[in-house]
């Protein structure tokens, strides 16, 4: 039973990673090309994507995948607790899983906030030419 659940979670995680990579590689380039055409026709400056933007997209995708992983871990901890049937060992294990998942989600949200602030600061200094 545990092997089946692990296999399903592994498949789901790999599927989510594949979707995230597909979004980075395919969707962002096609949207960027459309925006360049629209910007060029409106006489806006259409320059290529900066390195900081590529790094920002990769970091945001990675943190999104981690957030999904911790959400799945929270659901698994709740499921384990509900199926504990009063056994103290299983309840303790479920509480530990939920506690670790909450700590993980807090760390991911903090990382996202710091990354957003740093990338926004870099983007602002690059586009306006001023320092931090």
ABEGO torsion letter per residue (X at the ends): XAAAAAAAAAAAAAAAAAAAAAAAAAAAAAAAAAAAAAAAAAGBBBBBBBAAAAAAAAAAAAAAAAAAAAAAAAAAAAAAAAAAGGBAAAAAAAAAAAAAAAAAAAAAAAAAAAAAAAAAAAAAAAAAGBBX
